[in-house]
Amino acid sequence: MDMIKTIIFSLLLMMSAAAFAENYPPTKTYEVLVKEVRMPTAENGTITVRECSSCSYETHRVTARTIYAMNGKNMSLGDFRELVDRLRLEGDHAVNVRLDIQTDTISKVFIYTQ
């Protein structure tokens, strides 16, 4: 009886994992210093990042649906650009850039500060 429960539980777990994967596209998140990011100038522009100071730059498209956020609070691209400019002057802050691999577009750019 325990074997049957285990099999049923395993099947349910696999089905829920498959459903989860279908609802969330595969992503890659870069965590880079603000000095390693060139922010877009327009909502349908590009963002350029490099993972380290000796790495090559990669350029990806942003869209009007790209989310810009600080500490979980969404903000406009203009306000986010100003924030990044201020953080560049303060020191080594990290910016997270989330790439939607299927569409090759940036879905979210976000910063968490103390």
Buried (B, 14 or more C-beta within 10 A) or exposed (E): EEEEEEEEEEEEEEEEEEEEEEEEEEEEEBEBBBBBBBBBEEBEBBBBBBBEEEEEEEEBBBBEEBBBBBEEEEBEBEEBBEBBEEBBEEEEBBBBBBBBEEEEBBBBBBBEEE
